Structure formats: C-alpha cells, structure tokens
Amino acid sequence: MAGRALLLAVVVLTAQLCGCTAYVGDGGGFSVEFIHRDSPKSPFHDPSLTSYDRVLAAVRRSRARSRSYAGGGSPGGAVSEVVSAPFEYLMYVNVGTPRTRMLALVDTGSDVVWFKCSNGTAGPAPLSAVFDPSSSSSYGLVGCRSDSCRAIYGTSCGADSFCRYRSTYSDGSTTAGILSTETFTFDDAPGGCVGCRERPQLQVPGVSFGCATSVTGKAFRLTGNVGLGAGSGSLVNQIGAATSLGRRFSYCLAPFFVDASSILSFGARAAVTEPGAVTTPLVPSAVDAFYTILLASVKVGNSTVVPPRRSPVIVDSGTVLTYLDKGLLEQVVAEVARSIKLPRKQSPEKLVDLCYDVAGESPEAWAKLLPEVTLGFGGGAAITLPARNAFVEARKGTVCLAMSAVTDDGPAVATIGSIAQQGFHVGFDLDKRAITFAAADCASSYSAPPAAVSL
C-alpha cells in the first residue's frame, strides 16, 4: 500500500506541475516501442546485410542463446547465470531525476534489471547514454538485509552494508556493481512527452536495479538489461508491486520481413482480447525466470504428433527458432517431409534440419506449398502457425523448417521461439499464472509518431 500511495503522490504532483494526465494510457496501462535489433532504429542495424544475412545471423544467435540455457538455476530456483547475451529486442527506459534516456536489451528469460553507471571502470564503448547516479535526486542504495538484496542470486554485502551484485553471462561477459533504487519513467507509445495529455509518461519510483560499475565482454555495448522474466526481481514484478497495473505484460511481434516496430504493453493494455484468443496455464519451471507451458501436440496438416513424454516448453522472445525434444522433432520432420513435394536442399551452414528448394517462387507463392503447423498446449489451447511462422527463407530460394532439436550437445531447453510468435499478440499474466495467444496484425500494432515539421 505504501508503494502505491507513493506512486500516486508522484504522478499527481507531476500532473500539477506539467499538465500531464495523472495516469498513463486509457484504462490504466501503457505501451512502449519494442525495437528489433536489426531495425534501422537499432544501433546494431547493418545496412550492408541482406534480409537472408539477417535471418542466418538470427538463427546463429538463437542456437547460442538456447545452448546457454543449459546453465540451469540455483537450488532455490533463482537464475545462477544470466543468459541473455544473444538478444533480439530493445526498449528505451528513462532512468533517474532528471531523466537519462537509455537503450536496453529486453530479456523474457531473465529477471535481472541493470544499467551501466558512469562512475565505474572502463568497459566496451556504449551505444547509448550512461547513467550518472550522482546527478539524480531520486537515486538510492539497497541495504544488505533488504528483500531486494535477497531476491537476486549472486549478491554479497559490502563493508558499508550495502548490497553488491554480480552476474555472469554465457559468453563470459560480466556485469557487477551496486544494487540500487531509482525512478524509472516509461514513454507511452508512440513516444511519451512531459506536459502533454495525448502521450503522458508513467513514473515508477523505487525500482531495484543493478548500477553496473564494472562491465566486461563485447556483449555489453548496450547500457542495460531489462529482465521481464517470471522471477521476483524482474521489471514486470516490480511494476506490479509498485502500481495497480498488475504483474502482466504482452508483446505483438511484427514479422522480420516487415519494416515496422513491435509493441510491448503493460497493465490493462496487455489484455489479449482479439478474436480467437486462447489461454494456457503456466507450469512450475526449473528456473524461476522462465515462462513455461506444456506442449501437448504438434499437428502437421491433418496428422497429429503427440510428445512421447511430458513436454514443457518456455515461451521466449529472445530465441528465434522453436526447439523441440529430439524424439518429438523427428516425428514432426517426418510428417512435414511427407506433406511437401518440393525438392530437398542442403541446410545453410547446417543450422536447421529440413530445407526445400523454392527458387523462382515468391514468399506468397511458396507459403501456399507448405503445410500449416498447429501447436497444442496444456488446457486445450492451440494456435495454428501459418507457413511463414513455421518456415523461414534462410537463403534466397531456400526455405527451411524453423525448428530444431534439443540435444545433449546443443540447445538444452525446449522453446517456442520468436518466428513462431510473429503475428501473434502474446500476453503473460503472472497474477493468473497463464499465457494467452491470439493472431493479430502486429505490423500495425505500433504507430510511429508523425515526423517533425520544420517551420
């Protein structure tokens, strides 16, 4: 109650000073731009790459990320190794008072929030601003005995009785520093502004985050990580504790082949209300951060394959391919091969298992030659993947099944990846312990602000 009262005081005072509405979004929610790393809006955008180059690079990252999930968790279920070095999506967060606008990777497989602080040791050259805690009037430190300190794996107590943290990533990169609190301000899509009623901003005070004073490794040219996982330290859990928005968020991923931003929503905006929405319950996970559901069946055309054993899968925006247990994937590949009459083709770089020659065919044409794939989940929910969600054109004229196997020497966690999720509004609700899917026009879910006009 105290946290909600403090939030109300902050937004009311802000409204009085600048004329903003006292809360963000219609019905109590807000949305932010969800930027793909290959978008022209991303600092990682490489205009020299073709669309096929980007697909292959994404598949390589997907394999690296899925392998890193083999790290597992601590005995209590907390993440022992943060595993988000390969990432796909970014968002902006305004940190501190006055605000510093910072670009961070977004990780649905992590519950850690950190930003690089300017008072630290030298690290890789960042691609956006660095936070200076000495310039912020709302910055605070977290004591060693606080619940926030205990909630994050790998913390220790400094001589000054303030909480220190350290996270190690799968590629050997590290981030370490002081666990802190700060006010985070979120722009309401398509770009919040102070003093205007049309696009206000939401302020959340007292967010716990790692103020990184040491960052090593090439993976961290960005200045932060926003963990949206299911663990207690994640941003979605902290927003739920500090506001009336609840512990829920959703995203709608625009297809890779469309030049459009995706959208990430919180609170009432996260409700998945499109026609045909289906909901499946979350199930206990070996790692607290993961959103885990049951995969009950895979239907290829008119043939249904049932997993040989209980098949939990995680839903993750940072993994591109869908990974299935090897025995299940072998059956799915056999059914796909039976239903497709196209000539087979070698897999580019042997990154995926099943590819076909579609030379001379447009994407619209080859999509009609491939079967739909329906994923059945726990509780009777099912989603049907159009061909361009189940297959990907990895090279010009080469279309491959966008699925691979979980193996002992490769990817270690079964995952519903982002290609399968594109064109679906996907809602994560920790209060109801469920995930909801609905087909949606994600390419138009984020409306870019109008271009500025010079007078």
Secondary structure, 3 states (H helix, E strand, C coil): CHHHHHHHHHHHHHHHHHCCCCCCCCCCEEEEEEEECCCCCCCCCCCCCCHHHHHHHHHHHHHHHHHHHHHCECCCCCECCECCCCCCEEEEEEECCCCEEEEEEEECCCCCEEEEECCCCCCCCCCCCCECHHHCCCCEECECCCHHHHHCCCCEECCCCEEEEEEEECCCCEEEEEEEEEEEEEECCCCCCCCCCCCCEEEEEEEEEEEEEEEECHHHCCCEEEECCCCCCCHHHHHHHHCCCCCEEEEECCCCCCCCCEEEEEEHHHCCCCCCCEEEECCCCCCCCCCEEEEEEEEECCEEECCCCCCEEEECCCCCCEEEEHHHHHHHHHHHHHHCCCCECCCHHHCCCCEEECCCCCHHHHHHCCCCEEEEEHHHCEEEECHHHHEEEEECCEEEECEEEECCCCCCCCEECHHHHCCEEEEEECCCCEEEEEECCHHHCCCCCCCCCCC
